[in-house]
Amino acid sequence: MICRVKKFKITGFLALLVLFLVECQKSAVFPEDQYDERLSAGVATVFDATSKAFGAAFPTLSTYDEYVHEKGDQVFSQTFVTAPAPIHSGLGPLFNNTSCESCHHNDGIGLPTAGDNRSSLLMRISLPGTDEHGGPVAVPGYGLQVQDKAAYGKQPEAKVNLTYTYQSYSFDDGEEYNLRTPIYTLSNLYTPISGSYLLSPRLAPPMIGLGLLEAVPESVIVAYADPNDANGDGIKGVANYVWDVTTKSIQLGRFGWKANTASIVTQVATAFNQDMGLTSTILPVENSYGQAQDDGLKDDPELPDSTLNAVKFYAQTLSVPARRNVTDATVKRGQQLFMLAKCGTCHRKTLITRVNVAFPAISNQVIHPYSDLLVHNMGPGLADNRPDFKADGQSWRTAPLWGLGLYEKVNNPGYYLHDGRARTIVEAIMWHGGEAEQSKVYYAHLSKTDRDAVLKFLYSL
C-alpha cells in the first residue's frame, strides 16, 4: 500500500510537470490550418450573432468566476443615485451619465449625441502643454473632462454643443457617399476658463475582448512600433506610454481611443470617477473637488473595492463573437483586398496572449482583434489637436475590428470612429488619412464589386 501511494504521488507529480511545461511554452505563431477561422478570441469566443452578442461571459469560467462576472454585470447595469442613499449611492454631484450601461449600450458602442440622457459622448478638456508625467494639463476648475450633468441644486460644468457640416463625394464609378464633420463648442460655463483650451470628444467603445487585449505581452506590441518608419512603408506606429494612477508608474497604454489607459482596473476606476462622480481607493478624490459644486460629504471612497473589482472582472471576461461566413468566396476575396490595401499593417489580424496558468481562458490564446494597439497619425481630417502622452493631436489607437460586423445589430444603428461621426463602415474608411492615406486611396479606386467584397469581409468580423 505504501509503495502504491508513492507511485501515485510520483505519477501525479510527473503529470503536473508535463502540464506545467506545456503551459509555459513560449507563444508561437500557429499554422493557419490548425485553428478554426471563426474563433476570433480562442476559447473566449462565443457563437452569438444576436443583439446580445457583446454581453456574453467567457464560456470557460468556473462557477465562482461566473458568480463574480454576474455581480459585475449587475453593477454595470445599475443606475447610481446621489448620496445619501441606502444602496447605489455616490453619484455626482457632477457626472456625464448614471450607469455604465447608459454609455456602453448592450456592452457595445455609444450614441454620439450631446447633452441628452441617451448620450454616450463625453468631452476631454485640457490646456496646451504637458504635465509632470508627460500627459495633458488639467484645466483649473474643470480637470481633464467636462461633466455636463449635475445633481439637483448643482450646476453642470458646461453644456456641450454638437453640430455637423455635410459634404458629398463619389467613387470612380459614380457611387456617392457623404461625410459629416462634427463641430464642438462649450456654452453655459459655470466659471470662465482663462486662455485657450483643447477639446477632444470620445464615444463609448465596445467592451468585448478587453481581458485578452490586456494579456498581449508588451514586448509584442512594442515590436510592431516603427516611430521613425525604418522600413520606409509610410506607416509608423507609436507605443503610448502613460502615467497609470493604479500603479503610480509609467505603463504601456492599451485602452481608450488614444491608448491613454494602461489597465482595465484603471479604466473602470476612471470611468466611475469621471463619468459618474464615484470615488474609489484608486481615485479617492471627487471630480468636483475644489469647485463650488462639491457636495462636501466625507464619504470617500464611495465605491467598495469588491464592487470595483467585480466590474473590472466583468469587463475583463466579456467574450468576443465568432466570425461568420468565413468560407464565403466573396468574404475571402475581401480579406485578400484588405491585406493588399495594407490595412492589415495596422489592423493586425493575429496576436497571441501571454501564458497565464492561473487564468487559462486568456492564456496563450491565438486571437484576431485586427489591431496592433499602437497609435498612428490619421491625418488632419480626424485630428482633435489635443496630445495625450505620446499620442499627438492627429494620432489615434488602431481600433480593434473584431465584432465590427455586429455593430448595427447590437446598437441599431452602428456608429464608427472616436466620435461616432461615421454612420457606415464606408464613411469610416473614407475618413482615414495620414499613415492610412494610401490604404484609403487603394480602396477608393477599387471597382464596386471589390469594394463590396471588402465590406462583406469586414461585416464577417
WOFENQUI-V608890 format. One record per residue. N is the residue number from 0. RES is the residue in one small letter. PSI is psi in degrees with one decimal (999 if undefined). Layout:
BEGIN
N & RES & PSI
N & RES & PSI
END
This chain:
BEGIN
0 & m & -43.3
1 & i & -43.0
2 & c & -39.5
3 & r & -39.7
4 & v & -46.1
5 & k & -40.2
6 & k & -43.9
7 & f & -38.7
8 & k & -44.7
9 & i & -43.4
10 & t & -43.9
11 & g & -40.7
12 & f & -43.5
13 & l & -38.4
14 & a & -43.0
15 & l & -38.0
16 & l & -43.9
17 & v & -44.3
18 & l & -42.1
19 & f & -43.3
20 & l & -36.0
21 & v & -45.5
22 & e & -29.8
23 & c & 14.2
24 & q & 151.1
25 & k & 146.9
26 & s & 138.3
27 & a & 158.3
28 & v & 124.2
29 & f & 139.9
30 & p & 139.5
31 & e & -30.4
32 & d & 7.3
33 & q & 8.9
34 & y & 158.6
35 & d & 123.0
36 & e & -21.2
37 & r & -18.4
38 & l & 83.5
39 & s & -30.3
40 & a & 32.0
41 & g & -135.0
42 & v & -7.7
43 & a & 15.0
44 & t & 141.6
45 & v & 137.0
46 & f & 84.1
47 & d & 119.7
48 & a & 25.0
49 & t & -176.0
50 & s & -11.1
51 & k & 16.2
52 & a & -24.5
53 & f & -0.1
54 & g & 12.2
55 & a & 141.6
56 & a & 161.8
57 & f & 133.7
58 & p & -18.7
59 & t & 15.4
60 & l & 146.5
61 & s & 169.3
62 & t & -41.3
63 & y & -43.3
64 & d & -35.9
65 & e & -38.6
66 & y & -45.2
67 & v & -42.0
68 & h & -44.1
69 & e & -39.1
70 & k & -42.3
71 & g & -39.1
72 & d & -41.3
73 & q & -41.9
74 & v & -39.7
75 & f & -37.0
76 & s & -4.4
77 & q & 137.0
78 & t & 124.8
79 & f & 154.5
80 & v & 164.7
81 & t & 152.4
82 & a & 153.4
83 & p & 144.4
84 & a & 148.3
85 & p & -32.0
86 & i & 154.3
87 & h & 44.2
88 & s & 159.0
89 & g & -2.3
90 & l & 137.7
91 & g & -153.7
92 & p & -13.9
93 & l & 139.3
94 & f & 170.1
95 & n & -29.9
96 & n & 169.9
97 & t & -4.7
98 & s & 162.2
99 & c & -42.7
100 & e & -24.9
101 & s & -26.0
102 & c & -46.6
103 & h & 78.4
104 & h & 124.5
105 & n & 31.6
106 & d & 18.0
107 & g & -152.7
108 & i & 166.2
109 & g & -175.1
110 & l & 121.1
111 & p & 62.5
112 & t & 167.3
113 & a & 128.6
114 & g & -23.2
115 & d & 174.9
116 & n & -16.9
117 & r & -9.7
118 & s & 139.3
119 & s & 15.3
120 & l & 125.2
121 & l & 163.9
122 & m & 117.8
123 & r & 148.2
124 & i & 145.7
125 & s & 169.2
126 & l & 157.4
127 & p & 147.7
128 & g & -173.1
129 & t & 153.2
130 & d & -169.9
131 & e & -16.7
132 & h & 3.5
133 & g & 7.8
134 & g & -173.8
135 & p & 153.5
136 & v & 123.4
137 & a & 145.7
138 & v & 124.0
139 & p & 128.3
140 & g & -6.7
141 & y & -25.0
142 & g & -138.5
143 & l & 6.4
144 & q & 137.6
145 & v & 120.1
146 & q & 111.6
147 & d & 11.1
148 & k & 157.9
149 & a & 156.2
150 & a & 162.5
151 & y & 130.7
152 & g & -5.3
153 & k & 160.9
154 & q & 129.0
155 & p & 155.9
156 & e & -38.6
157 & a & 167.6
158 & k & 130.5
159 & v & 124.2
160 & n & 136.7
161 & l & 124.7
162 & t & 162.8
163 & y & 148.2
164 & t & 151.0
165 & y & 143.2
166 & q & 137.2
167 & s & 144.0
168 & y & 172.5
169 & s & 150.9
170 & f & 174.0
171 & d & -31.2
172 & d & 5.9
173 & g & -10.7
174 & e & 131.5
175 & e & 153.7
176 & y & 158.6
177 & n & 141.5
178 & l & 136.2
179 & r & 132.7
180 & t & 121.2
181 & p & 147.5
182 & i & 122.3
183 & y & 135.9
184 & t & 158.1
185 & l & 142.3
186 & s & 171.8
187 & n & 40.0
188 & l & 133.3
189 & y & -23.2
190 & t & 145.0
191 & p & 153.1
192 & i & 124.3
193 & s & 123.9
194 & g & -170.8
195 & s & 156.7
196 & y & 160.8
197 & l & 137.1
198 & l & 145.7
199 & s & 115.0
200 & p & 146.1
201 & r & 123.2
202 & l & 139.1
203 & a & 124.1
204 & p & 168.0
205 & p & 153.6
206 & m & -6.2
207 & i & 143.7
208 & g & 11.9
209 & l & -39.0
210 & g & -32.7
211 & l & -40.4
212 & l & -35.8
213 & e & -24.7
214 & a & -3.2
215 & v & 128.5
216 & p & 140.6
217 & e & -38.2
218 & s & -33.4
219 & v & -45.5
220 & i & -47.6
221 & v & -32.8
222 & a & -25.4
223 & y & -13.9
224 & a & 143.2
225 & d & 64.0
226 & p & -23.9
227 & n & 9.7
228 & d & 53.3
229 & a & -30.1
230 & n & -1.2
231 & g & 20.9
232 & d & 2.6
233 & g & -1.4
234 & i & 123.7
235 & k & -83.5
236 & g & 122.2
237 & v & 134.9
238 & a & 124.0
239 & n & 110.5
240 & y & 127.4
241 & v & 161.6
242 & w & 123.3
243 & d & 117.7
244 & v & -22.8
245 & t & -45.3
246 & t & -8.7
247 & k & 47.4
248 & s & 167.6
249 & i & 127.3
250 & q & 162.5
251 & l & 126.9
252 & g & 136.0
253 & r & -29.2
254 & f & 159.5
255 & g & 159.6
256 & w & -21.0
257 & k & 20.1
258 & a & 43.6
259 & n & 10.2
260 & t & 135.0
261 & a & -28.4
262 & s & 162.7
263 & i & -41.5
264 & v & -37.6
265 & t & -40.6
266 & q & -44.6
267 & v & -46.3
268 & a & -39.4
269 & t & -40.6
270 & a & -44.2
271 & f & -44.1
272 & n & -49.9
273 & q & -39.5
274 & d & -30.8
275 & m & -6.6
276 & g & 26.5
277 & l & 127.0
278 & t & 156.7
279 & s & 178.3
280 & t & -24.7
281 & i & -42.9
282 & l & 83.2
283 & p & 0.8
284 & v & 132.6
285 & e & 146.0
286 & n & -11.6
287 & s & 7.1
288 & y & 132.1
289 & g & -2.4
290 & q & 163.7
291 & a & -23.3
292 & q & -8.5
293 & d & 137.9
294 & d & -14.4
295 & g & 5.0
296 & l & 147.4
297 & k & 57.5
298 & d & 20.3
299 & d & 142.8
300 & p & 142.9
301 & e & -22.4
302 & l & 117.3
303 & p & 149.7
304 & d & -36.6
305 & s & -38.8
306 & t & -45.2
307 & l & -45.1
308 & n & -31.8
309 & a & -42.4
310 & v & -38.3
311 & k & -44.6
312 & f & -37.6
313 & y & -48.8
314 & a & -32.4
315 & q & -24.4
316 & t & 27.2
317 & l & 128.3
318 & s & 171.8
319 & v & 132.2
320 & p & 148.0
321 & a & 152.2
322 & r & 159.8
323 & r & 154.1
324 & n & 36.4
325 & v & -18.8
326 & t & -1.5
327 & d & 133.6
328 & a & -38.4
329 & t & -38.6
330 & v & -43.2
331 & k & -40.4
332 & r & -42.4
333 & g & -36.9
334 & q & -39.6
335 & q & -42.9
336 & l & -37.2
337 & f & -42.6
338 & m & -38.1
339 & l & -30.9
340 & a & -3.3
341 & k & 22.4
342 & c & -32.6
343 & g & -8.3
344 & t & -35.8
345 & c & -48.2
346 & h & 71.2
347 & r & 128.4
348 & k & -50.3
349 & t & 131.9
350 & l & 160.1
351 & i & 131.0
352 & t & 160.5
353 & r & 162.6
354 & v & 132.4
355 & n & 93.3
356 & v & -19.9
357 & a & -13.8
358 & f & 77.7
359 & p & -28.2
360 & a & -24.9
361 & i & 8.0
362 & s & 124.0
363 & n & 43.5
364 & q & 135.7
365 & v & 114.6
366 & i & 158.3
367 & h & 72.6
368 & p & -15.7
369 & y & 54.5
370 & s & 150.2
371 & d & -2.2
372 & l & 16.9
373 & l & 166.8
374 & v & 141.2
375 & h & 148.1
376 & n & 120.3
377 & m & 11.1
378 & g & 171.6
379 & p & -23.6
380 & g & -36.3
381 & l & 3.4
382 & a & 139.8
383 & d & -10.1
384 & n & 30.1
385 & r & 101.7
386 & p & 150.0
387 & d & 92.4
388 & f & -122.1
389 & k & -0.7
390 & a & 115.5
391 & d & -175.5
392 & g & -6.4
393 & q & 8.0
394 & s & 144.1
395 & w & 151.2
396 & r & 144.1
397 & t & 112.1
398 & a & 129.2
399 & p & 140.1
400 & l & -7.1
401 & w & 138.0
402 & g & -5.0
403 & l & -41.0
404 & g & -7.3
405 & l & 1.9
406 & y & -45.2
407 & e & -35.3
408 & k & -39.8
409 & v & -39.6
410 & n & -19.4
411 & n & 83.8
412 & p & -179.7
413 & g & 150.6
414 & y & 155.9
415 & y & 159.7
416 & l & 173.7
417 & h & -22.1
418 & d & 10.6
419 & g & 16.6
420 & r & -31.9
421 & a & 127.1
422 & r & -9.9
423 & t & 163.6
424 & i & -35.7
425 & v & -45.8
426 & e & -41.1
427 & a & -43.5
428 & i & -45.2
429 & m & -8.2
430 & w & -13.7
431 & h & 138.7
432 & g & -160.6
433 & g & -124.7
434 & e & -20.4
435 & a & 5.8
436 & e & -46.6
437 & q & -37.0
438 & s & -41.9
439 & k & -45.3
440 & v & -40.2
441 & y & -47.6
442 & y & -43.2
443 & a & -29.6
444 & h & 1.3
445 & l & 158.6
446 & s & 163.6
447 & k & -42.3
448 & t & -44.3
449 & d & -36.8
450 & r & -41.5
451 & d & -33.7
452 & a & -42.7
453 & v & -43.6
454 & l & -40.4
455 & k & -37.7
456 & f & -48.5
457 & l & -35.2
458 & y & -14.1
459 & s & -12.5
460 & l & 999
END
